[in-house]
Amino acid sequence: MERSLARYIWTHTWRQQLWILFVVALSMIPYFMSFDLPKQIVNGPIQGQGFETPGATQPFLPIDISVPFLGSFHLFDGFQLNRTQTLVALSLVFLGLVIVNGVFKLYINTYKGRLGERMLRRIRFELVDRVLRFPPGHFKRVKAAEVATMIKDEVEPLGGFIGDAFVTPAQLGGQALTALIFIILQSFWLGMIAAVIVGIQLVIIPQMRKRLIRLGRERQLTARALSGRVGEIVDGIGAIHINDTSNYERADIADRLGTIFKIRYDLYQWKFLVKFINNFLAQVTPFLFYLVGGWFALQGRLDIGQLVAVINAYKDLPGPLKELIDWDQNRQDVQVKYAQVVEQFTADTILDPKLQTLTIEPVKPIGDALSTVNLSLTDDGGAKLLDRVTVQINPGEKVAVVGTAASGAEALAEALSRLIWPESGRITACGSDLLDVPEAVTGRRIAYASSEAYLFQGSLRDNLLYGLKHAPLKEVTYEGAKAAQRRWAIGEAISAGNPYYDVNSDWIDYASAGATGPADLYHAIRPVLDAVVLSHDILDLGLRSRVEPALHPEITGRIVELREALRKRLDEEGLSALVASFEPGAYNMQATVGENLLFGAANGSELTGKELAGNAYFRSILIQDGLAEELYGMGLQIADQAIELFADLPPDHPFFQQLAFMTAEDIPEYTQLLQRLRGRPIDAASDDERAKIIKLSFAYIEPRHRFGLLTQELMDKIVTARQRFYDGLPKELERAIERYDPQKYTTAATLMDNVLFGRIAHNQPDGPERIRSLVRELLDTLGLHDEVLDIGLDFNVGVGGRRLTGAQRQKLDVARALLKRADFLIFNRPLSALDQRSQDVVTKNVLEEAKRDGRDPAILWVLPNPHLANLFERVIVFHAGELVEDGTHETLATKNGTFTRLLA
């Protein structure tokens, strides 16, 4: 990267800088005129100079042009105006100059602001571009949070400065110089006084601000380190809780914050000292002007108009000077920031941009072997991972790699995938060094999956298809305003040095997955998901999702048919008692009291939990028939029994998982409430206390909790209150609740809830799994399996895929690699989160799926269990970073070597 910020700015913006400098020079003309005009107004119409006789007039706006060597030319006599008319005319000219100067400032500031933002966009893109080209090992030495902070925050000041880099000193310096020249023209001595003060400010203040720059640099470095440390805490929050080190982390953060506070406090002290001295020098000059200028005026060496003009001109002098000094400090500050960013984003080796060139055309298959020649690999500490390994993986070959602990087998897989760069030796592919092969080839013809599966925030589908998004293969056609917006976006991207690929285009390489387009892509995805045994998981995610009828009309339109099919199937298998259906006029014993009261699905939190108990309309419904008092009494009994049963248990006790209406953290609060409210009527409690107590009753289920609190009379009251609730439901609450209807799809409920239209009996321990199994079979029978699986693919996996289990993440990573249909499939212990039986099943399935449609890719699989090596044509054995055995499973198993010992 260019190390000089000024050179970097000039290189990319010299045309724009020249134009805006020309505009700045042009703006000095009206700026100078605005200084001279007050003198003309004071001396002319106000003091009467030139209007000594009654009715006297003066020419206004005469036009005379003086041409060197040709003489003067008189073009226009001007307008003859009397004293009053001249005052009005000159005042209007002054107003016009104010407007013109304002327009110049508006244009200059807007132009340089846009220029700065374009350059900020360019810098950020270049930094991210370098991140994408860093060698993989570089990221083991930097923290992700620090890199993100530098790109997001630390280059932010550069954007503001870039627009000012050349324009601001020219503009402010021009304004200050114009004002100073004007003062000197009016009075030499007053000009010298102003020049001396200006000189002192320009020398002393920048020298004092050097300490501010040093403190600012320290603040930036400590803040960046804090950001990285906070990022470590977030990433390692599990280890912190497991090891009880939260207070150690608090101490560390407090110490860092104390250091930052000291630096910032010193910064503020010095900053305001500099400001005090600067303001003092600025205010001394008017004092001297009034004293010396007034003395000159009394002696007749300076007229009143000149004195007013000088004071007016000096009024505009400190502003530009102060801003110019600020600009110089900002220049030094951002140069330091820029140098630090350049240092952080400079690596000894970096990928050539040509290797990442966008390639839309299909890439030819790799037809020759993937080979290593005397390959040696080391880790960050210099320890040997592999030592002079020579091996060849031929096209179509199925190779198992096994080894002892720290054998180097995993390092070989990473090296063949370009995740580790050789210390010595080389890896060859396509007749070239692997590091010289474009990513368009390695990224499409070589697939890789490991135990460290990383998923991007987004849907399952996005992550599954991520390996197919190489280039925008089908552009989006825009019309009208969107087309104009797209043209503007392209123009701005070009101006900022960014690529103008459209992220909204279709980037999926359907042909690589064996599909022709979106219509048949699912048929390519389904067998891959089945191979990694992920289909059932995704189906369950789909059943747990809320579905918009407009997006999935097939499943939502047939929900009644699916409900009836489930009821029929349960009856046929004698499992009718497994699900208690919702009946509009009956109480459902397997549902909570709250669910029976509402008999609907809530949209949002307005009618759930404490908010429901505190809702004014709902409370008015409960007051009728004394239901509020009964539920309040039930809540008190629930609190009493729960505290008696669970108060002495540790917070992490598994019994709390069964306590739906109260958490371990709630017990102290409810203990105090009971002490205050036990034996007292409901009116003795405040509105908030009543809501907290009644809320407990909403989560109560008699067959589950068995406190014996539900009577038939109370259940009848709840069903009656339910009907009253809907009969008088206010309009503002109509969207907050969606009533259950056996003939309709409930949008606010999950798909599984819609299918069940009831609750699974709590006296059936295996009930949920049996229901899920039946629903899956019914979806297959009714032809809805693919529809629900498609819904599951829209499930958001969360940050880093954390909403999925470790096993699901690894399966998805293997499926992503398998879907690419690459020539070389490299699996680096990709299923470590699965049990041994599941690993066996998935491994066999993947090997079989890879051969679908007559394909014959090479597969290199680093196995955690050497017993699976019999599934492969060839076995490579590593020990202590060296390749010690290479042959078929049958051959190696008969030798008394490392492989035999691993099998034993």
N, C-alpha and C positions, 0 to 999 in steps of 0.2 A: 504494500500500500504506500501511497505518497505520504512522506513523513512531514512535509510542510503543509500546514492547513491553508495558508495564503496561496501557495502554488496549486494546491488541489482545487481551491475555489476558482482561481483564474483559469485553470485548464478547462474546466467544464462550463464556465459562464462568461468568458471574456466578451462575447458579442453583446450579451445583455448588460454587462458592466459598462461597456463603452457607451451604449445607448443611454443608460440611466445617468452616467456622468455628464453626458451632453445636456440632458434635461436639467441636471443640477446647475450646470454652468449657466444655462438659459434663465433659470429661476433667480439668479443673483441680480438681474437687471431690475425687475420690479421690487426686489428686496431693497436695493440701494435707493430706488426712487421713494420708497415708503419712509426712509430716514430723512430725505431732503424736503419732502412735502410739508411736514409740520413747521419747518422754518419759514417756508413761503407763506403758510397760513398766518403764522404769528406776526411776521414782519409786514406782510401785505395788508389784507383786509382788516385784521384785528388791530394792528398798530397804525394803520393808515399810510404806510410807505407807498408812494405812487398815487395816493388819493388825497393829496393836500388841499386841492381846490374843490368846491362844491360841484357835483355833477361830473367829476373826473372819471375816466374809464381807463382800463388796461386791456391789452390784447390777451385773449385766452386761447391756448393751443395754437400759437403760430408755428409754421413748419419751415425751418431753414436747414438745408443740407450743405455740409462742407465736404468737398472732395479734394484730396491732396493733389497738388499740381494744376488743378482746374479751378480752384476758388470756391466761393460760396454761392449757393442758389437759393433764392427765396421762392417758396412754392405756395404759401398760404399765409394771409395776414392774421388769421385767427378771428375770434369773436370778441367784439368790444363789449366788456361788461363793467358795470359800476361796482362799487365796493361790496354791497350786499350780494350782488349776483356772483361776484368773484369768490366770496366766502363760501357760498352754496356750491359753486362749481368745483372749487378745490377740495371741499369736504367730500363731495361725491366721488372725485378722483381718488381721494384717500380710501374711501369705502371700496371702490373698485380694486385698488391695489391690495387691500386686505383680502378680498375675495380671490383675486388672482394668486396671491401668495398661498392662500389656503388650498386652492385647487392644485397648485404645484406640490404642496406637502402631501395632500391626499393621494395624488398619482404616484409620487415617489415612494411613500410608505406602503401603499398597496402593491406596487410593482416589486419592491424589495422584499415584502412579506411573502408574496407568491414565489419569488426566486429562492428565498430561504427555505420555504416548505418543500419546494421541488428538490433542493439539494439535500435536505434532511431525509426525504424519501429515498434519494439516491444512496446516501451513506448507509441508511438502515438496510436497504436491499443488498448493498455490497457486503455488509457485515454478515447478513444471513447467508449470502452466497458463499462467503468464505467458510462459514460454519458447515455448509453442505459439502465443501471441498477439503475440509481438514482430514488428516489421516485418523483412522478410528482410535488409535492409541492416544491421541491428543485429548480426547474427552475423559480419559481417566485422570487427567491432571487438572481439569477445570471443573468448577461447579456450575450446574445448569442454571441455578438461580442468579449467579454472578453474570453469566453470559447474557441472560435475559434482561437483567437490570441495566447492563451497559448499552444494549441495543435499544431498550425502551426509554430509560431515564437519562443515562449519562451523555448520550449524544443529543438529547433534547435541546440543551443550550446552543449547540452548534447551529441548529436550524435558525434560531433567532439572530445569531451573529453573522451567518453567511450572507444574508441580505444586506447587512450593515458593513461588511468587510471593507469595501472600497467606497460605497456611496456615502456612508456616515461621515468619515473623516473629510471627504470632499465637500459634503453639504455643510457640516458644522464648521469646518475650518473656513470654508468660503463665507459663511455668515459672520463668523467672528472677525475674519480679515476685512470683510466689507464694512462692518460696524467700526472697526479700529481705523480703517482708512478714512471713513467719513469723519470720525472725531478729530483725526489729525488735520484734515482739510479745514475743519472749523477752528481748531486751536491746537497749535503744535504742542504746547506744554501740557494741556489736558490729555492730548494723545499720548505723550510720553509717560504721564502718570498711569494711564490705562495700560500701556504696553509693559511697564515695569511690574505692575500687579499681575498681569496675565503671565509674564515670564516666570514670576515666583510660583504661581499656581501650577504652571506646566512643568516646573522642575521639582518642587517639593512634594506635591501631592502624589505623583506617580511613584516617587521613591518610597513614600510612606506606605503605599498600597502593595508593595512587593510582599510585605509580611501578610497582608490579607490573602494574597495568592497562595502563599505557602500553607496558611491555615486552611484555605479552601481545598487545597489538594489533600491535606490530611483528613479533612472531613469527608471528602469523596471516597478515599480509600477505606476509612473505617466504616462508612455507611455501606459500601459494597461488601465488605467482609461480614457486616451484620446481616445483609440480605442473604449471603451464602449460608450463614449459620442458621438463619430462620428456615431456609430451604432444607437444610440437613435435619432440623427438628421435625419438619413436616414429613419428610421422607422416612425418618427413623422413629416416628411416634410409637410404633409397636415396640421397638427395643427399649424405648424410654419407659413405657408403662411396665414392661416385663421385668426390667432391672431396677425399678424404683429410683430412677435418676432424674426425675422431673425437677427436684430442688437444686440439683447440680446444674441443670440447664438454666434454671432461673438465675442462679448465681452468676453463671457465665454471661447471660444476656444482660443482667444488671451491671456487671463490670464493663461490658462493651458500651452500654448506654451511658455509663458514667464518663468513659473516655470521650465519647462523642459530645456529651454535654460540656466538658471542659474545653474542648476545641471550639465548639460553637460559642461558648461564653467569651473566650478570648477573642474570637472573631468579632463578636458584637462590640466588645469594648474598644478594640482598635478601629473598627469600622466607624463608630460614632465619634471617636477622637479625630479621625481624618475628616469626617463630615464637619465637625466643629471648626477646625482650622480653615477648611475650604470656605465655609459660610462666612467666617470672620474676614477673610481676605476679600471676599466678594462684597461685603458691606462696608469695608474701609474706603473703597473707591468712591461711592456716592458722597461719603463725608468729605473727601478731598475735592470732589467736583463742586459741591456746594460752597466749600470754603474758597478754593482757588478760583473757580469759575465765577463765583459771586464777586470776588475781589476784582477780577478782570472786567466784569460788567460794570462795576462801580467806577473803574478807571476809564471806561469807554473803549477798552481793547477788545471787547466781546459784546455783541448786541444780545438782546433778550431772546430773539428767535434762535440765534446760534446756540445759546446756553440751553434752551429748551430742547433743541434738536440733539445736542450732545448728550444731555441726560437721557433723552428718549432712546438714543442709539446705544448708550451704555446699558440701558435697561435690558436690551436684547443681547448684550455681550456675555454676561455670566452664564446664561442658560446654555448656549452652544458650547462654551468652554467646559462647563461642568459635564455636559453630555459627552464631550470629546475626551475628557479625562476618564469618565466611566467607560467609554468605548475602548480606551487603551487598556484599562484594567480587564475588561471583558475579553479583549483580544488575547492578553496573556493567559487569562484563566482558561479560555476555550482551547488555546494552543496546548496547554498542559493536559486538558481533558482529551483532546484529540491524540496527543502523543501517547497517553496511557491506553487509549482504545486501540491505537495502531499496534502498540506493544503486545496487548493481550490477544489481538487477532492476527498476529504474525507467527507462523509456524515454520520450522526448518524445511519441511516438505509439505506440499499441498497439491491436490489434484489439478491437473491441467484443465482449464474450462472446456477444452475441446472434447474431453472424455464425457462430459455431461451435456453435449449438444442435443437439442431436441430432435428426435428421429421419429417421423411419422410412418415411414415405410416399414413393412415387415422385415424382421431380422432373420437372416439365414441361420439354420440350425448349426450347432457346433459339431462338426463331423469328425474331429480328431480327439485324441486323448487329452485329459486334464492331468498334467504331470508336475512333479516337483523334482528339482535337481539340486542335490546337496543343500537342502533347505534347512536353515537354522532360524529359530525364533526365540526371542527373549521377552520377558515381561518388563514392566516399568522399572523394576529394581535391578534389572540386568541379569536375573536368573534365567538359565536356559530352560526353554519349554520343549524345543525340538533341537536335535543336534545332527546336522548333515543327513537329512532324510531324503532319499530318492525313491519315489513311488509313482506309479502310473495307473490312472483310472480310465479304462477304455469305454467308449460309447456302448451303452446297453448293459454294462457290467453291474452286477449286484454285489456290493462289497460291505461286509461287516467289519467294523473297527472296534476292537476291545483292548483293554489295558488295565494295568494296576492303577492304584491311586497316583495322581500327578504323573501319569504316564506320558502325557502330551497328545493323546488321541483327540481331545477336544480342541487343542490348539491347531491340529492339522485341519479339522473341519472349518475352523474360523479362518485359517489362512487361505483355504481353497475358495472361501466366500469373500475374500478381500477384507475381512474384519480385523486381521492382523497382517502387518506388512513385514516381509522378510528382513531379518537382520543380515543374512547373507544367503547366497544361493538364489534360486528363482523358481517361479511357478509359471508354466507355459500353458496357453490355450489359444486355439485358432492360429497356431504357428508363431505367436508373439508372447512377450512377457505379459502375465495376467494384469499387471498394474498399468499396462499400456493399452489394454482392450477397453473400448468405450463401454460406459455403463448401459447403453442401449443393448449391448450384447449380453454382458454379465447379468444385468437386471432382469432380462427376459428369458435367457437360456439357462441360467443357473438359479435354482431355488434353494432356500435355506430356512430351517426352523430349528429352534433350540429351546432349552428349558426356560431361558430368560425371555419369554414372549412379551413383547410390548405392544399394547393396543392403543390407538389414538382415540380421544374422546369423540364419540359419534355412535352410529348404530352398528350392530353386528354386521349388517350388510356392507357398510362402508369399509369396515376392517377386513372382511372376507375378500372384497374385491380390490383392496388397496394394491395388491401386487399386479393388477392389470391396468393401473392408471398411469400409463407412460407418456401419452401425448394426447392433445385434443383432436380426436379422430373425426368428430362430426361437429361442425360449428353451429351455434344457435343463430337463427335468423331473427333479427329484431326489426320492429316496425315503429313508425311514429316517434314519440318522445323517447322511447327506449333506444331506438336506433341513434338518435341524436346524442343521447347520454353515452352510448357505446363509443361513438366517434370521439366525443370529448375525452372519455377514459383512455382511448388509444393514444390520442395526441398528448395527454398529460404523461402517460407512461413513457412515451418516446422522449419527451422533454426531460424526464427525470432519470433517463437511462435504465428504465425497467423494461422487462419483457411485457408484451401486451397479449399474452395468452389469455383466453377467456376461461375462467374457472368454472363458468356455467356450461361450457361445452361438454359433450359426451367424451370422457377420457377413457372409457373402459374398452380394452382390447378384447372384444368378444371372440374373435377368431382364435386367440391364444387359449381361451377356455373351452374351445370346441363348440361355440355357439355362433349364430349368424346375427344376433341382435338381442335387444331386451326381451323380445317375446319368448325365445327359447333358452335364455340364460339360466332360468331356474332348473331346466332339465340337465344342465351341466353342473349346477351347484348341488343338487339333491344327492347324487351318488357319492360325491366327495364328503358331504356331511354324514351320510350313512357310514362311510368308511372309517371316519374318526369317531363314530358313535356319539355324535353331537346332535342328531336330529331330535331325539327325545327331549334333550335339554332345551333346545330352541322352541320346540312345540310347547313345553311347559311355560316358557317365558311369554309366548304368544297368548296362552290361556290366562296368564296373570296380567295381561295388558288391557288397557282401555282402548276400545276400537271406535273410530269415527265411522258411522254408517255410510257417509258419502265416499269414503276411501275404500271401504270393503263392503259393498252392498250384498255380495254373495253370502257371506257368513252371517251378517246381521239380518238379512232378509229371511234366512232359513233357521233362525234361532228357535222359533216355536217348534219346528220339525225336529230339531236336535233335542230339545227338552223332552218332547213326547217319545222320541226314540230311546232316550236314556231311561225314562220311567218304564217303558215297555221292557227294556233289557233287564232292569233291576227286578221287575216282577217275574220275568222268566227264570232268573237265577235265584229267586227267593231272597233278594237283598233289598226289598222295599223299605225296610226299616233303616237302611243305611243313610238315606237322605230324607230330611223332614222338609217338605215343600212349603213355600209361602202360600198361605190362603188369605184372601182379602178380609174375610170376616173371622179369622181365627188367630189364636196366639201360637207362635212357633216356639216350642220348648227348647230347641237347639240353638236359637238365636238369642242375642242379648236383649235386655229390656229396652235399650235405646233403639235397636233395630226394630223391635216390635212396635214401639211408639211411632217411629217415623214411617216404617214400612216403605222405605225408599232409599235411594243412594244420594248422599250429599255431594253437592258440587262445591268444593272448597271447604273452608273451616268454619263457615258462619253457623252451621247447624251440626257441629260435632263437639263432643266432650263438654268442657266447661262453658264454651260459647253457647252451646245448645241450652244448657241449664240456666244460663243467664239471659237468654233471649226473652224480651218482654212479652211477645206474642205467645211463645211456647209456654212461658210461665203462667200466662192467663188461662191457657188450656188446662194446665195441671191443677190450678186452684179449684176448678170445678170438680165436684164429686169428692173433694178432699184428697185428690191424687198426689198433690204436692207434698202434703203432710206424710202420706204413706211412703212415698219415695224418699223423703227426708229421713223418716224413721228407719227405712231399709238401709240407707247410706250410713247412718250412725251404727247400726248393727254390723254392717260389713266392715266398717273401720275398726270397731271394737274387736271383732273376731280375727281380722287380719293382723292387727297389732299384737293380739295375744299369741297368735300362732307364729308370727314371723319376726317379731321385734328383736329377739335374741339371736337371730341367724346373721351370719356375715353377708355383706351386700352381694357377693358373687355366688351365693348359694343357688343351686339349680332350682329350688322350689319357687324362687321369684319368677322364673319363666312361666309358671302356671298362674301367677297373680296378675291378671290382665288389668285390674282396675287401680293398681297402686304399685309404685316402684319402691325399691329400698330407700331411695332418697326422700320419698314422700312420707315415710313412717314418722319421723320426728314432728313434721308439721301437723299431721293428723292426730298424733298423740296430744299435742297442745290443744287442738280443736276439740277433741273429746273431753278433755279436762274442763274446758270452758263451757261446752254445750250440753254435756250429758245431763239428762233429766230436765232440760229446759225446753219450752215449746219452740216451734219453728220461727215464731215472730221475734224471739230473743236473738236470733242470728242475723248478722248483716247480709246484704244481698250477695256479697262475695263469698261469705261463709256458707250460705245456703247453696250457692252454685257448686262449691267444692264438695259438699256433702252429697247433694243429689247426683252429681256426676258419677259418684261411685256406684250408684244403683244402675246406671245405664250400661255398665259392662258386665252385669251379673247374668250368669246362665245357671239355672238350677241343676241340670244333670252334670255340669262340670264342677261347680263350686260346692254344691250340696250343703248350703247353710240352712236350708229349709225356710226360706224367706218368701217364697212365692205361693200365694193361695189362689184358688180359682176365682174368688171375688176380685182380687187385685188384677189378675190377668184379664178378666172381663172389663174392668175399668180401663185398662190400657188399650184394649181393642176399641172401646167406645171413644176414648180420647183421641185415638188415631183418626177416626172418622171426622170428629169435630175439627181436628187440626187441618185437614184438607178442605173441609167445607168453608172455612173462613180464612183460608190462607191469603195474606196480603200480597199485592202485586210485587212488592219489592223482595219477597221471599220465594216467588215462583221459580226463579232460576237457581235458587240455592238448594233445591231438592227435586229429585225426579222419582215419582211414585212408581212402585213396582206394579207391573201389569203383566199377567200371565200370557197375554197375546202380543206383547211388544218387547222390543230390545231396549234395555236400560243403558243409555250411553254412559252414565256416570259410574257404572259398575264394571268390573273386569269381565272378560269373556267367560271365564270359568264360572263366575257368579251368575252370569246370564244363562249358562247351560244348566247349572244346578237349579236355579231359581228356588233356592232353599239353603239349608245348612246340613253339613255332614254330622251324623250322630256322634256325640262325644264318648259313647260307650263302646266304640269300635276303634281300637288302637291302630289297625291297619286300614282304616276307612279311607283316608286321603289318597293313599297309594292305589287302592283298589278302584277308587273313582277315577283317578287319572288314567289308569290302565283301560278302564271301560270307555272313557271319553276318547282316548286315542283310537281304539278299535272302531268306535262309531264314526269318527272323523274319516277314517279310511273307507268304511262302508258307504258313507254318504258322499264321498268324493270331496270332502272339505279339508283333508289333511294338508294339502299343499297351500291352501288359503291361510290356514292358521300358522303354518311354518313361515309363510311370507310375512305375517304379522310379527312373529317372533324375531325375524331378521331385522325388524325396525327397532328392536330393543336397544336403548342407549346403554353402552357398556361402562360409562363413567370415565373419570380421569384415570388413564393408564389401564383401563379395563377392570377397575377395582369392584365394579358391580357384579363381575363374574368370579367364580371360584378359580383357584390356580389351575385345576385340571381343565376347566372349560377354556381358560386362556390358552393353555398349551395345545389343546385339541384344535382350537380355532387357528392357531399359528401353523399347525401342520396342514390343516385344510387349505389355508391361504397359499402355502407353498405347493401343495398338490394341485390346486386349481390352475396354476400357471402353465401346467403341462410343459415343464422345462426339459432340456436335454440332460441336465445333471441335477439330481435331487440330493441335497446334503442335509442330513438330520443329525443334529448334535445333542444326543440325549434329550429328545424333545418332549418326553412323556414322564419325566421324573416325578410329577405330582400324582400320577396314577398308581394304583396298586399293581402287583406283578401280573395278575390275571388280566386286568384291563389293558396293560401294556402289550401283552401277548396278542390279545384280540385285535387291537388297533394296528399293531405292526403288521400282522398278517393281512388285515384289510387294506392297508395302504400299499403294500407290495402288490396285491391283487388289483387294486384300483389303478395303480400306475400303468398297468398293461392294457387298460380299457381302450377300445377302438384301435387295436393293433399297435399301440405305442410301445416303445421299448427304451425308456430312459435309463441312464446310468444312475444307480442309487448308492450313495455312501452313507452308512448309518452307524454312528457311534453308539454302541449298545451298553447300557448299564448292566445287563444280564447276559453273560456269554452263552447261556443255553439257547438263546434265540439265534445264534450264529448259524445254526443248521438250516435256516430259511434262506441263506445267501450262498451265492456261487463261490465266493472267495472271502477269506478271513485274513485281516491284517492285525497283528498283535504289537502293541507298544509297551515299553517298559523304560522308565527313567529317561524319557525323551528320545528314545531310540526305537527304530523299527527292528523288532527281534525275530518275528516270524511272519511268513506270508505264504498262504496256500489255501487249499480247500478245507472244509470242516472235517471231512473224513481223514485227510492226511494229517492235519495238525492234532486231531484227537488221539491218534495212535502214537504220537511222539511223546516223549517224556520232557516236555518243554513248558514254557510260560502258559500257553493256552490250556494245556492239560491241568496245570495247577489252578488256573482260574475256574475251570469247569468243576474241579474238585471242591 
